[in-house]
Amino acid sequence: MRPEEPSDPRDGVSRDPRDRASRDPRDESEAQRDDRNLAELLQELRISGLGVQVLFGFLLSLPFTARFAKLSQGQRDLYLASLVLSAVATALLLGPVAYHRLVFRRRKKEPLVRAASAMATLGLATVGLAISAAVLLVTSYVSGGLAAGLITAFVACLFGLLWFAFPLARRR
């Protein structure tokens, strides 16, 4: 078979030159690719999950401090938003671990990788929002007004650019 011709659909490898740019150059089976993708994803989740758990733990302890009583109603609402976003992010980032445990050894790795990737992406977006809300809470308490808004906008834009815009632009 010539390289320009599409492959036999039974072998799972396209030899169409249009597919070469999007294909991974590794010589691996579909099962090996799923194993590698899952291992890489679980490593990413270990790192990001730890970070959001630290934020969540910090937020859980705040109401028990003496200064929490000094927060305005708006700051308390912001605290609750940050707490809920952290809890949602934790659920999304730990979701793939639970999914893996429930489908372990049931030949469901490809759907697991797809679902885990979606949960990880949504989890990272939620982490960015939770951190931005926490930054707004702290900066509004420390300085308030314009400084709080500008610092928070900078942090939120930084997350959006580094975590989403830049990688998506490089993906093409």
C-alpha positions in Angstrom: 0.0 0.0 0.0 1.4 3.4 -0.9 1.6 6.1 1.9 -0.9 8.3 0.2 -3.6 5.7 0.3 -5.9 5.3 3.2 -5.2 2.2 5.3 -7.3 -0.8 5.7 -9.9 0.2 8.3 -9.2 -3.0 10.2 -5.7 -2.1 11.1 -6.7 1.2 12.9 -3.9 3.2 11.3 -4.6 5.8 8.6 -2.0 6.4 6.0 -3.8 9.4 4.6 -1.2 12.3 4.6 -3.9 14.7 5.9 -4.1 12.6 9.1 -0.3 12.6 9.7 -0.2 16.1 11.2 -2.8 15.3 13.8 -1.4 11.8 14.6 1.0 11.1 17.4 4.2 9.8 15.9 4.6 7.1 18.5 4.3 3.6 17.3 1.8 2.3 19.8 -1.4 0.3 19.8 -4.7 1.9 20.8 -4.6 0.1 24.1 -1.0 1.4 24.8 -2.1 4.9 23.8 -5.0 4.7 26.2 -2.7 3.4 29.0 -0.2 6.3 28.4 -3.0 8.9 28.2 -4.5 7.7 31.4 -1.2 7.6 33.2 -0.4 11.2 32.1 -3.8 12.4 33.0 -3.7 10.8 36.5 -0.3 12.5 37.1 -1.8 15.9 36.1 -4.7 15.3 38.5 -2.4 14.4 41.4 -0.7 17.8 41.0 -3.8 19.9 40.5 -5.9 18.0 43.0 -3.4 18.7 45.8 -3.5 22.4 45.1 -7.2 22.7 45.2 -7.4 20.5 48.3 -5.0 23.0 50.1 -7.2 25.9 49.0 -10.3 24.1 50.1 -8.8 23.2 53.5 -7.7 26.8 54.0 -11.2 28.1 53.1 -12.8 25.6 55.5 -10.7 27.0 58.4 -11.5 30.7 57.8 -14.9 30.9 59.6 -13.2 29.7 62.8 -10.8 32.7 62.9 -11.4 35.8 64.9 -11.3 38.2 61.9 -14.0 36.3 60.0 -16.6 38.2 62.0 -15.3 41.4 60.5 -16.1 40.5 56.9 -18.9 42.4 55.3 -21.9 40.5 53.9 -20.5 40.9 50.4 -17.2 39.4 51.5 -19.1 36.5 53.2 -20.9 35.8 50.0 -17.6 35.9 48.1 -16.2 33.5 50.7 -19.2 31.1 50.1 -18.7 31.3 46.4 -15.0 30.5 46.7 -15.7 27.6 49.1 -18.4 26.1 46.7 -16.1 26.6 43.7 -13.3 24.8 45.5 -15.6 21.9 46.5 -16.8 21.6 42.9 -13.2 21.7 41.6 -12.3 19.0 44.1 -15.1 16.8 42.9 -14.2 17.3 39.3 -10.5 16.6 39.8 -11.1 13.6 41.9 -14.0 12.3 39.7 -11.6 10.5 37.3 -10.1 8.5 40.2 -13.6 7.3 41.3 -14.5 6.6 37.7 -11.4 4.6 37.2 -12.0 2.6 40.4 -15.6 1.7 39.3 -14.7 0.6 35.8 -11.3 -1.0 36.7 -10.7 -4.1 34.6 -13.9 -3.7 32.6 -12.2 -2.7 29.3 -13.5 0.9 29.5 -10.2 2.7 29.3 -11.0 4.8 26.2 -14.3 6.2 27.6 -12.6 6.7 30.9 -9.8 8.8 29.3 -12.4 10.9 27.5 -14.5 11.5 30.5 -11.5 12.1 32.8 -10.1 14.6 30.3 -13.4 16.5 30.3 -13.6 16.5 34.1 -10.0 17.6 34.4 -10.6 20.6 32.0 -13.7 21.6 33.8 -11.9 21.1 37.1 -9.1 23.4 36.1 -11.5 26.1 35.0 -13.3 25.8 38.4 -9.9 26.0 40.2 -9.1 29.2 38.3 -12.5 30.6 39.3 -12.1 29.5 43.0 -8.6 31.0 43.2 -9.8 34.2 41.6 -12.7 34.4 44.0 -10.3 33.8 47.0 -7.9 36.5 45.7 -10.9 38.9 45.4 -11.9 38.1 49.0 -8.5 38.7 50.4 -7.7 41.8 48.4 -11.1 43.3 49.2 -10.4 42.7 52.9 -6.9 44.1 52.7 -7.3 47.1 50.4 -10.8 47.0 48.8 -12.0 49.0 45.9 -10.2 49.4 42.6 -7.0 47.6 43.7 -9.0 44.5 44.6 -10.8 44.5 41.2 -7.6 45.1 39.3 -5.5 42.4 41.0 -8.3 39.9 40.7 -8.9 40.7 37.0 -5.1 40.3 36.4 -5.1 36.9 38.2 -8.2 35.7 36.4 -6.8 36.7 33.0 -3.5 35.1 33.8 -5.3 31.8 34.5 -7.4 32.1 31.4 -4.4 32.9 29.2 -1.9 30.3 30.6 -4.4 27.5 31.2 -6.6 27.9 28.2 -5.9 30.5 25.5 -2.2 29.8 25.0 -2.5 26.0 24.9 -5.6 26.2 22.6 -3.7 28.5 20.3 -0.7 26.2 20.1 -2.9 23.1 19.6 -3.7 24.1 16.0 
